[in-house]
Each structure stands twice: as structure tokens, then as C-alpha cells.
């Protein structure tokens, strides 16, 4: 379920905004999405961790599972990401996005590559 855009979190008179918030009814978990136009930075992971801790402690009801954080960025450094995510107990995932929608043939080719690599 779509919950909202630019969901405000206020801590000690400082406002933070989660870009997009969804609720997964099957997992009973909030899914927080943060969009980054540039390369992923360690502080982006820390910011998402803050959001997840807030949702778990303030927003979640007793029946809710741990919230999930997704950071979509233009570029990511896998080594830096490993260190930034290391030791965190929250579910944070980072992925790159593309600026264009591939045509049908490109999309089929990419899906086939993923399926072949998972076999």
C-alpha cells in the first residue's frame, strides 16, 4: 500500500523527510524508499538507519514487522557499501537506477541474464 511522499520525521526540532513510504500487507512491514540522484554515500545509509529506527520505535504497531529500507541511487561503490552496512541489524538495501526505460528487447535480455545467473 502507498502511504505517502516526503513523510516527515521530527527529532529534537530537526525535520527529516522519507522520500516514499509503502506498507507491505503480506510482510506487515513499512518499506521506506530514499532516492539519491548521485553516488551513494555512507551518510545516506546512516540516514536510512535513522528512519528505520524511528519507524520501528514510533510508527510500528505491535503486529508490524521490522521496517525495510531501500536506497535507490545513481551509482554505488560496493566496497564502501559493505562497510557502511556492516553490523547494522536493520534491513537496508541499495540499488542503482537507470535514467531511461529500456525497450522491450533490452528488458527481455536483462531478465534472461538474471534468470540464467540464478540457475
C-alpha positions, -999 to +999 in steps of 0.1 A: +000+000+000+012+035-008+014+056+024+029+088+012+056+110-002+080+132+018+069+117+051+082+140+079+101+127+109+109+153+136+136+147+161+148+174+185+133+201+164+150+188+132+129+176+103+138+147+081+118+135+051+115+100+038+110+102+001+084+074-003+067+052+022+048+020+015+033-007+037+036-043+026+005-061+039+020-096+035+051-088+054+033-064+077+062-040+073+068-005+063+090-001+032+109+032+032+125+044-001+151+071-003+160+085-037+196+098-043+205+115-076+242+109-071+266+082-059+256+065-026+274+079+004+279+064+039+258+091+054+229+081+032+230+047+049+231+063+083+201+085+074+181+054+063+191+037+096+177+067+115+144+064+095+141+027+102+148+030+139+122+058+141+096+038+123+103+007+144+101+026+177+074+052+170+053+043+140+051+005+141+022-012+159+028-044+179+018-065+149+042-049+125+075-064+114+108-045+112+107-018+085+127-022+053+148+005+038+157+008+001+181+034-012+179+040-049+209+058-062+226+068-095+258+049-086+271+028-057+305+017-045+302-019-034+332-018-011+321+014+007+286-001+009+298-032+026+315-012+053+286+012+057+261-016+060+283-039+081+270-046+116+236-029+111+207-050+122+182-031+101+171-043+066+187-017+043+192-024+006+209-001-020+204-004-058+212+018-087+186+030-111+187+040-148+176+072-164+157+056-192+133+028-197+148+001-219+129-011-250+112-045-249+142-064-264+166-049-239+143-057-210+138-093-221+176-097-225+183-084-190+156-106-174+171-136-192+206-128-179+193-126-143+174-159-146+204-176-161+227-164-134+203-177-107+201-212-121 
